[in-house]
Amino acid sequence: MANSYRQIHYVMRPGKNVERKLMAEVVSRISPLTVVSEMRYIGLGSVYFADFSTFHRRLGFREMHSIEDVSDPAIRKRFEFNRPYDTQLHFKHTGDALPSLDWDKPSFVWLDYDDVFGGWMLDDLNIITASACSPTVFAISVNVEPGENEGRFERFKQEVGVELLPDGVTKDASLGGSRMGDAVREAINSAISSVLSDRNGVLNGEDAIEYRQLFNFRYKDGARMLTVGGLLHAAGLSDRVGECNFEGLPFVSSGEEIFEITVPKLTVREALHLDAQLPSGKPLQAQGVPPSEIAAYSRLYRYLPSFVDVDL
């Protein structure tokens, strides 16, 4: 995970850029449950720490932790040099770092992996589900490229285990194309349900922890990616969860519905022309621009990045 920054400039990934802003807006909605700025952020910042900068500026987080699986002292110094806002660094694998953290504070946790989905990611997720206090928002992002067809089903079954294998996933063809992302989401949600069942066995009714899915993002800056996750909260907070009005955000998904993050390819002039027509319930128009690009822009225009070339 930590070495992926050598191949990918995270700041320049448009889909990831939009995703960070969508997540920030979701987390901002939980103010009926806790003081958002007093939450703790836990992520995988890499050398760019793009998510840390975004969430500190938009949500006011002061306590932030970045987990970096780095052992080389020279590379560690680079991470330490680039860390923003007094971010605390944990030079461990996620499986070792997560159990060492205190989980008595409301948190936003984003396990933003670049790796192809593996069963060890479920182990990380189980730590969060078993330990996080109420309320905690979490997300897990994974590469869901289906890979080679032959042996795909057996590889997936080995990673998730028979008990978490989604219904209908019985052969290699069941995991082709976008169906790999669907299967991973189902396996993740099944793992969450299993851990919560064990955890709630020793808790009273109002203290029982419930899970509400909020994220089911798909995007492709290079590889096909899935982000899934949501809110862990005490059952006694259910009425106040309703006050968060997550349903008012068109990109929130509580089930199978996918929100595709598709960044349109428009010129500056075309974007400005569409901005002059927004927000509006009327059909948008821009000369020569395909309707699919216009539709994508109208869905995401508030969150789209603006990259410029500046000599500093």
PEZI-V126708 format. One record per pair of residues at least 24 apart in sequence whose ideal C-beta (glycine too) atoms are under 10 Angstrom apart, sorted by sequence separation. I is the first residue (numbers start at 1). J is the second residue. D is the distance in Angstrom with one decimal. If there is no record, write none. Layout:
[[I	J	D] [I	J	D]]
This chain:
[[36	60	6.8] [37	61	6.7] [38	62	7.7] [39	63	8.1] [40	64	7.2] [41	65	7.1] [42	66	8.0] [43	67	7.5] [44	68	7.2] [46	70	9.9] [61	85	8.2] [62	86	8.1] [63	87	9.1] [64	88	6.9] [65	89	7.9] [66	90	7.0] [67	91	8.4] [68	92	8.1] [69	93	4.7] [103	127	8.8] [107	131	10.0] [118	142	8.3] [148	172	9.0] [149	173	7.6] [152	176	7.8] [156	180	7.8] [160	184	8.3] [163	187	9.9] [164	188	8.6] [166	190	7.4] [189	213	6.7] [209	233	7.1] [210	234	7.5] [230	254	7.9] [265	289	9.6] [270	294	9.0] [274	298	7.2] [278	302	8.9] [35	60	9.2] [36	61	8.2] [37	62	7.0] [38	63	8.3] [39	64	9.9] [40	65	7.0] [41	66	8.9] [42	67	7.1] [44	69	8.7] [63	88	7.7] [64	89	10.0] [65	90	6.2] [66	91	9.6] [67	92	6.6] [68	93	9.5] [69	94	7.3] [95	120	6.5] [98	123	9.2] [99	124	9.7] [103	128	8.1] [107	132	6.4] [117	142	4.4] [118	143	9.8] [159	184	9.3] [164	189	9.4] [165	190	8.7] [188	213	9.5] [208	233	10.0] [209	234	6.4] [210	235	5.4] [228	253	9.0] [264	289	8.3] [265	290	9.6] [61	87	9.7] [67	93	7.9] [68	94	9.7] [69	95	9.4] [94	120	8.4] [95	121	9.5] [98	124	5.9] [101	127	9.1] [106	132	8.6] [107	133	7.8] [116	142	7.3] [117	143	6.7] [146	172	8.9] [149	175	8.7] [160	186	9.3] [161	187	8.7] [164	190	4.8] [208	234	7.1] [209	235	7.5] [210	236	9.8] [212	238	9.4] [264	290	9.0] [271	297	6.9] [275	301	6.9] [24	51	9.2] [57	84	9.9] [67	94	5.3] [69	96	8.9] [93	120	8.8] [94	121	8.4] [97	124	9.2] [98	125	9.4] [101	128	9.7] [103	130	8.9] [104	131	9.3] [105	132	9.4] [106	133	6.4] [108	135	9.7] [109	136	6.7] [110	137	8.8] [111	138	7.5] [112	139	7.8] [113	140	7.1] [114	141	8.2] [115	142	7.0] [116	143	4.6] [117	144	6.0] [146	173	9.9] [149	176	6.9] [156	183	6.7] [160	187	4.5] [163	190	7.9] [164	191	5.8] [189	216	9.9] [207	234	5.7] [208	235	4.6] [210	237	8.6] [266	293	6.3] [270	297	8.4] [274	301	7.0] [23	51	8.3] [27	55	7.7] [47	75	8.5] [56	84	7.1] [57	85	9.2] [67	95	9.8] [69	97	8.5] [95	123	5.9] [98	126	9.6] [99	127	5.7] [103	131	4.0] [104	132	9.5] [105	133	6.7] [106	134	7.4] [107	135	8.9] [108	136	7.4] [109	137	7.4] [110	138	7.2] [111	139	7.2] [112	140	8.1] [113	141	6.0] [114	142	8.5] [115	143	6.0] [116	144	7.7] [117	145	9.2] [147	175	8.7] [152	180	8.0] [156	184	8.5] [159	187	8.4] [160	188	9.0] [163	191	9.3] [185	213	8.6] [206	234	6.4] [207	235	7.2] [208	236	8.5] [210	238	7.1] [264	292	8.1] [265	293	6.6] [266	294	8.7] [56	85	5.0] [67	96	8.9] [68	97	8.8] [94	123	8.8] [95	124	6.0] [98	127	4.5] [102	131	9.2] [103	132	5.4] [104	133	5.6] [106	135	5.4] [107	136	4.8] [108	137	4.8] [109	138	4.2] [110	139	4.9] [111	140	4.6] [112	141	4.6] [113	142	5.2] [114	143	6.2] [116	145	6.5] [146	175	5.4] [161	190	9.9] [164	193	9.7] [205	234	9.8] [206	235	5.4] [207	236	6.9] [212	241	6.9] [264	293	4.3] [20	50	6.9] [24	54	6.2] [28	58	7.3] [49	79	8.7] [52	82	10.0] [55	85	9.7] [56	86	9.9] [67	97	4.4] [94	124	4.8] [97	127	9.6] [98	128	6.7] [101	131	8.2] [103	133	5.9] [106	136	6.0] [107	137	7.6] [108	138	7.3] [109	139	7.4] [110	140	7.8] [111	141	7.1] [112	142	9.1] [113	143	7.2] [116	146	9.6] [146	176	5.5] [153	183	9.7] [160	190	8.4] [161	191	9.2] [164	194	7.6] [185	215	9.6] [204	234	9.9] [205	235	6.2] [206	236	3.4] [214	244	9.6] [262	292	8.3] [263	293	9.8] [264	294	7.6] [266	296	9.1] [271	301	7.7] [20	51	5.5] [23	54	8.6] [24	55	6.0] [27	58	8.7] [28	59	6.2] [47	78	6.0] [52	83	7.9] [53	84	5.5] [56	87	8.7] [66	97	9.5] [67	98	7.4] [93	124	9.1] [94	125	9.8] [99	130	9.7] [101	132	9.9] [102	133	9.5] [105	136	8.9] [106	137	8.5] [107	138	7.7] [108	139	8.4] [109	140	8.8] [110	141	7.2] [111	142	8.5] [116	147	7.0] [144	175	9.3] [146	177	6.4] [156	187	8.4] [160	191	8.0] [163	194	7.6] [185	216	6.4] [203	234	8.8] [204	235	9.1] [205	236	7.9] [206	237	8.5] [210	241	8.5] [262	293	8.9] [264	295	8.4] [265	296	9.1] [266	297	6.3] [19	51	9.2] [20	52	10.0] [23	55	8.0] [27	59	5.9] [28	60	9.6] [47	79	6.0] [52	84	5.6] [53	85	7.7] [65	97	8.2] [95	127	7.7] [99	131	7.7] [145	177	9.8] [146	178	8.7] [203	235	8.8] [204	236	9.2] [206	238	9.1] [212	244	9.5] [214	246	6.0] [226	258	9.0] [227	259	9.4] [264	296	4.2] [265	297	9.8] [17	50	7.7] [20	53	9.3] [21	54	6.9] [24	57	8.9] [25	58	8.2] [46	79	8.3] [49	82	6.1] [52	85	6.7] [65	98	9.9] [67	100	9.9] [94	127	8.5] [98	131	7.9] [103	136	8.1] [144	177	9.9] [146	179	7.6] [147	180	8.1] [185	218	9.6] [199	232	9.9] [262	295	8.9] [263	296	7.1] [264	297	4.5] [271	304	7.9] [16	50	7.6] [20	54	4.7] [21	55	10.0] [24	58	4.3] [25	59	9.6] [27	61	9.2] [45	79	8.0] [47	81	8.9] [48	82	7.3] [49	83	6.3] [50	84	9.7] [53	87	9.7] [67	101	9.0] [94	128	9.9] [144	178	8.1] [146	180	4.3] [182	216	9.5] [212	246	7.8] [217	251	7.5] [227	261	8.9] [262	296	4.7] [263	297	9.0] [264	298	9.2] [10	45	9.0] [13	48	9.9] [16	51	8.6] [20	55	7.5] [23	58	9.5] [24	59	5.8] [47	82	5.4] [49	84	5.3] [52	87	5.6] [144	179	9.3] [145	180	7.2] [146	181	8.9] [181	216	9.0] [200	235	8.6] [214	249	8.6] [216	251	9.2] [261	296	9.1] [262	297	9.6] [264	299	9.1] [266	301	9.9] [271	306	8.6] [10	46	6.0] [12	48	9.3] [23	59	9.5] [46	82	9.0] [47	83	9.3] [48	84	9.8] [49	85	8.6] [65	101	6.8] [144	180	4.7] [145	181	9.4] [181	217	9.8] [182	218	9.7] [192	228	9.6] [196	232	8.2] [215	251	8.5] [216	252	8.8] [217	253	8.2] [225	261	8.9] [260	296	8.6] [264	300	7.8] [9	46	10.0] [10	47	8.6] [11	48	5.4] [13	50	8.7] [17	54	8.6] [21	58	7.5] [45	82	8.5] [118	155	9.7] [119	156	9.6] [122	159	8.0] [143	180	9.6] [144	181	4.1] [146	183	9.5] [181	218	6.0] [192	229	9.1] [214	251	9.3] [215	252	7.7] [216	253	3.9] [262	299	8.1] [263	300	7.1] [264	301	8.9] [8	46	8.4] [9	47	9.9] [10	48	4.6] [11	49	9.5] [12	50	9.4] [20	58	8.7] [45	83	7.3] [49	87	6.7] [117	155	10.0] [121	159	8.7] [122	160	6.9] [142	180	9.9] [143	181	9.9] [144	182	8.8] [188	226	8.8] [192	230	8.7] [214	252	5.3] [215	253	7.0] [216	254	8.5] [261	299	9.1] [262	300	7.8] [266	304	9.1] [268	306	8.5] [9	48	7.2] [10	49	8.8] [11	50	4.9] [45	84	8.5] [116	155	9.6] [117	156	8.2] [119	158	7.5] [120	159	8.5] [121	160	10.0] [122	161	8.4] [142	181	8.7] [144	183	8.4] [189	228	7.4] [213	252	8.9] [214	253	7.3] [215	254	9.9] [216	255	7.6] [260	299	8.9] [261	300	7.1] [4	44	9.5] [5	45	9.5] [6	46	9.8] [8	48	9.1] [10	50	4.9] [118	158	9.7] [119	159	4.0] [144	184	5.4] [178	218	7.1] [188	228	5.5] [189	229	9.7] [192	232	8.5] [212	252	9.7] [213	253	6.8] [214	254	7.2] [216	256	7.4] [218	258	5.3] [219	259	9.2] [220	260	9.1] [221	261	9.2] [259	299	8.9] [260	300	9.9] [263	303	9.6] [264	304	7.8] [268	308	9.5] [5	46	4.4] [6	47	8.9] [9	50	9.4] [10	51	8.1] [118	159	5.5] [119	160	6.1] [143	184	9.7] [144	185	8.8] [185	226	6.4] [187	228	9.9] [188	229	8.2] [189	230	9.1] [213	254	5.3] [216	257	6.6] [217	258	7.8] [218	259	7.3] [219	260	7.0] [220	261	8.6] [259	300	9.9] [263	304	6.6] [2	44	7.9] [4	46	6.9] [5	47	4.6] [11	53	9.0] [45	87	6.8] [63	105	7.7] [65	107	9.1] [67	109	9.9] [117	159	6.8] [118	160	9.4] [119	161	7.1] [122	164	7.5] [142	184	6.3] [184	226	5.8] [185	227	9.5] [186	228	9.4] [212	254	6.7] [213	255	6.8] [216	258	5.5] [217	259	5.5] [218	260	5.3] [219	261	3.8] [220	262	8.5] [221	263	8.5] [261	303	8.9] [263	305	8.1] [1	44	6.0] [2	45	9.6] [3	46	9.1] [4	47	9.8] [5	48	6.4] [11	54	10.0] [116	159	9.4] [117	160	8.6] [142	185	9.7] [181	224	6.8] [183	226	9.9] [185	228	4.8] [213	256	9.7] [216	259	6.2] [217	260	8.0] [218	261	7.0] [219	262	7.3] [220	263	9.8] [2	46	6.7] [3	47	9.9] [41	85	9.9] [43	87	9.1] [45	89	8.3] [63	107	9.0] [64	108	9.6] [65	109	9.2] [67	111	8.6] [140	184	9.2] [180	224	7.7] [181	225	8.3] [182	226	8.7] [184	228	7.6] [185	229	9.9] [215	259	8.2] [216	260	10.0] [217	261	5.7] [218	262	9.2] [219	263	8.0] [1	46	7.9] [2	47	8.3] [119	164	9.0] [140	185	9.8] [181	226	4.3] [41	87	8.7] [42	88	9.6] [61	107	9.7] [142	188	8.6] [178	224	7.5] [180	226	8.3] [181	227	9.8] [61	108	7.5] [177	224	8.6] [181	228	8.7] [40	88	9.8] [42	90	9.0] [140	188	6.5] [178	226	9.2] [251	299	8.1] [59	108	7.8] [250	299	7.4] [251	300	8.5] [44	94	7.4] [42	94	9.6] [251	303	8.8] [44	97	9.8] [55	108	7.1] [138	192	9.4] [42	97	8.7] [55	110	8.7] [42	98	7.9] [51	108	9.9] [67	124	9.5] [42	101	6.9] [51	110	6.5] [40	101	8.7] [42	103	9.8] [51	112	6.9] [40	102	9.0] [50	112	9.8] [122	184	9.8] [129	191	7.5] [5	68	9.9] [40	103	9.6] [117	180	7.8] [121	184	9.1] [125	188	6.5] [129	192	5.2] [2	66	10.0] [116	180	9.5] [117	181	9.0] [128	192	9.1] [129	193	9.1] [131	195	9.7] [2	67	8.9] [40	105	5.1] [42	107	5.9] [43	108	8.3] [45	110	9.9] [122	187	7.2] [126	191	6.3] [129	194	8.8] [130	195	5.2] [1	67	8.6] [2	68	4.9] [3	69	8.6] [39	105	7.4] [40	106	7.3] [41	107	7.1] [42	108	7.4] [43	109	7.3] [44	110	7.5] [46	112	8.5] [117	183	9.1] [121	187	9.9] [122	188	7.1] [125	191	6.1] [126	192	8.4] [129	195	4.2] [130	196	8.4] [189	255	9.5] [1	68	8.1] [2	69	4.8] [3	70	8.3] [38	105	8.1] [39	106	4.8] [40	107	4.5] [41	108	5.1] [42	109	4.5] [43	110	4.7] [44	111	6.5] [45	112	8.8] [117	184	5.1] [121	188	8.3] [125	192	7.0] [128	195	9.0] [129	196	6.2] [132	199	10.0] [1	69	5.7] [2	70	4.8] [38	106	7.4] [39	107	5.9] [40	108	7.4] [41	109	7.7] [42	110	7.5] [43	111	7.8] [44	112	5.1] [46	114	8.9] [116	184	10.0] [119	187	9.2] [122	190	9.5] [123	191	9.3] [126	194	8.4] [127	195	9.1] [130	198	7.6] [131	199	9.0] [185	253	9.8] [1	70	9.5] [2	71	9.4] [3	72	9.9] [39	108	5.6] [40	109	8.6] [41	110	7.8] [42	111	8.5] [43	112	6.3] [44	113	7.2] [122	191	5.0] [126	195	5.2] [129	198	9.5] [130	199	5.7] [2	72	9.6] [5	75	9.8] [36	106	8.8] [44	114	8.9] [117	187	8.4] [121	191	9.6] [122	192	9.4] [125	195	8.1] [129	199	7.3] [185	255	9.7] [186	256	8.7] [34	105	9.5] [35	106	8.4] [117	188	9.0] [185	256	8.0] [3	75	8.6] [34	106	4.6] [36	108	8.8] [119	191	9.7] [122	194	9.8] [126	198	9.7] [2	75	7.8] [5	78	9.4] [33	106	7.7] [34	107	9.9] [122	195	9.6] [134	207	8.3] [136	209	9.1] [138	211	9.5] [185	258	8.9] [2	76	9.8] [5	79	9.4] [134	208	9.7] [135	209	9.7] [141	215	9.0] [144	218	8.2] [182	256	7.4] [134	209	6.3] [137	212	9.8] [139	214	8.3] [140	215	8.9] [145	220	9.4] [30	106	8.4] [133	209	8.8] [134	210	8.7] [138	214	9.7] [139	215	5.2] [141	217	8.0] [182	258	8.3] [2	79	8.1] [5	82	9.8] [132	209	8.0] [135	212	10.0] [137	214	7.3] [138	215	9.2] [145	222	9.6] [181	258	7.9] [30	108	9.0] [137	215	9.0] [139	217	8.5] [141	219	9.4] [145	223	5.2] [146	224	8.1] [130	209	9.4] [143	222	9.2] [144	223	8.1] [145	224	5.1] [129	209	8.1] [143	223	4.8] [144	224	5.4] [145	225	8.9] [178	258	7.9] [27	108	5.4] [142	223	9.7] [143	224	7.1] [144	225	6.7] [26	108	9.4] [129	211	7.7] [142	224	9.9] [143	225	6.1] [144	226	4.6] [178	260	9.7] [27	110	9.9] [142	225	7.1] [143	226	8.2] [24	108	9.2] [141	225	6.0] [142	226	5.7] [144	228	10.0] [23	108	8.0] [141	226	6.9] [142	227	8.1] [42	128	8.7] [140	226	8.5] [141	227	4.3] [142	228	8.5] [23	110	7.1] [140	227	7.1] [141	228	8.2] [139	227	5.5] [140	228	6.2] [141	229	8.6] [2	91	8.9] [139	228	7.0] [140	229	5.7] [20	110	8.9] [42	132	9.8] [138	228	9.8] [139	229	3.3] [2	93	9.5] [19	110	9.6] [138	229	4.9] [139	230	7.9] [1	93	8.6] [20	112	9.3] [137	229	7.3] [138	230	7.4] [1	94	7.8] [19	112	9.0] [137	230	7.1] [138	231	8.3] [42	136	9.6] [136	230	9.8] [137	231	5.4] [138	232	6.9] [136	231	7.4] [137	232	7.8] [16	112	8.2] [39	135	8.6] [40	136	9.2] [41	137	9.9] [42	138	8.7] [43	139	9.6] [135	231	6.1] [136	232	4.7] [137	233	9.4] [39	136	8.4] [44	141	9.2] [134	231	9.0] [135	232	6.7] [136	233	7.9] [39	137	8.1] [134	232	6.3] [135	233	4.5] [34	133	9.9] [133	232	8.3] [134	233	4.8] [135	234	7.8] [34	134	8.8] [132	232	5.3] [133	233	9.7] [134	234	4.0] [33	134	7.9] [34	135	5.7] [36	137	9.9] [128	229	9.4] [131	232	9.9] [132	233	9.9] [133	234	8.7] [134	235	9.0] [10	112	8.8] [33	135	4.5] [34	136	9.4] [134	236	8.5] [135	237	6.8] [32	135	9.6] [125	228	9.8] [129	232	7.0] [134	237	6.4] [10	114	9.3] [33	137	9.7] [125	229	8.8] [128	232	8.0] [30	135	5.9] [110	215	9.7] [135	240	9.2] [8	114	7.0] [30	136	9.6] [135	241	8.2] [7	114	8.7] [30	137	6.6] [116	223	8.2] [29	137	9.6] [114	222	9.3] [115	223	9.9] [4	113	9.0] [5	114	9.3] [114	223	7.8] [117	226	8.0] [135	244	9.4] [1	111	9.3] [4	114	4.4] [27	137	5.4] [1	112	8.6] [3	114	9.4] [4	115	8.3] [26	137	7.1] [114	225	8.5] [1	113	6.0] [2	114	9.9] [27	139	9.8] [113	225	9.4] [1	114	6.2] [26	139	9.1] [112	225	9.5] [1	115	6.4] [23	137	8.3] [112	227	8.1] [23	139	6.6] [111	227	9.8] [110	227	8.5] [111	229	8.6] [110	229	7.9] [19	139	9.1] [109	229	8.4] [108	229	9.9] [19	141	7.9] [109	232	9.7] [16	141	8.6] [107	232	9.5] [106	232	9.7] [106	233	9.6] [30	214	9.8] [29	214	9.1] [27	214	9.4] [26	214	5.7] [26	215	7.4] [23	214	9.1] [23	215	7.3] [22	215	8.3] [23	217	8.7] [22	217	7.3] [19	215	8.9] [19	217	5.9] [33	231	8.4] [18	217	9.2] [34	233	9.7] [19	219	6.5] [33	233	6.6] [18	219	7.6] [30	231	7.0] [33	234	9.3] [15	217	8.7] [19	221	9.6] [29	231	9.6] [15	218	9.2] [16	219	7.5] [18	221	10.0] [26	229	9.7] [30	233	8.6] [34	237	9.5] [15	219	3.6] [17	221	9.0] [23	227	8.2] [26	230	8.9] [27	231	9.5] [33	237	5.9] [14	219	8.7] [15	220	6.7] [16	221	6.0] [22	227	9.3] [26	231	8.8] [32	237	8.6] [13	219	9.0] [15	221	4.5] [19	225	8.7] [23	229	9.0] [34	240	9.9] [14	221	6.5] [15	222	9.1] [30	237	9.9] [32	239	9.4] [33	240	5.7] [13	221	4.2] [19	227	6.4] [32	240	4.7] [33	241	6.9] [12	221	8.9] [13	222	7.9] [16	225	8.2] [32	241	7.7] [15	225	7.4] [30	240	9.3] [32	242	8.6] [33	243	8.4] [10	221	9.4] [16	227	9.6] [30	241	8.3] [32	243	4.0] [33	244	7.0] [13	225	9.7] [29	241	9.9] [31	243	8.8] [32	244	5.6] [8	221	8.1] [30	243	9.6] [31	244	7.7] [32	245	9.0] [8	222	7.3] [29	243	9.2] [30	244	5.5] [7	222	9.0] [8	223	9.7] [29	244	4.5] [28	244	9.6] [29	245	6.5] [30	246	8.8] [29	246	6.0] [26	244	9.0] [29	248	8.1] [26	246	6.9] [29	249	7.2] [26	249	6.4] [29	252	8.8] [25	249	6.5] [26	251	8.1] [25	251	8.3] [26	252	6.5] [22	249	8.1] [25	252	9.4] [22	250	10.0] [23	251	9.6] [22	251	5.3] [22	252	9.0] [19	251	9.5] [18	251	9.5] [22	259	8.1] [22	261	7.5] [19	259	9.8] [19	261	5.9] [18	261	5.3] [17	261	9.5] [18	262	9.2] [15	260	9.6] [16	261	8.7] [18	263	6.3] [15	261	4.9] [17	263	8.2] [14	261	8.6] [15	262	8.0] [16	263	10.0] [14	262	9.7] [15	263	5.9] [14	263	4.1] [13	263	9.5] [14	264	9.6] [14	265	9.4] [25	302	8.8] [22	300	8.5] [25	303	8.0] [21	300	9.1] [24	303	9.2] [22	302	9.6] [21	302	8.0] [22	303	6.0] [18	300	5.8] [21	303	4.1] [20	303	8.7] [21	304	8.7] [18	302	9.7] [19	303	8.6] [21	305	8.6] [15	300	10.0] [18	303	4.8] [20	305	9.6] [14	300	9.8] [17	303	8.1] [18	304	6.4] [17	304	8.0] [18	305	7.1] [17	305	4.3] [16	305	9.5] [17	306	9.8] [14	304	7.6] [15	305	9.8] [17	307	8.9] [14	305	5.8] [13	305	9.2] [12	305	8.6] [14	307	8.3] [11	305	8.9] [12	307	7.1] [11	307	9.1]]
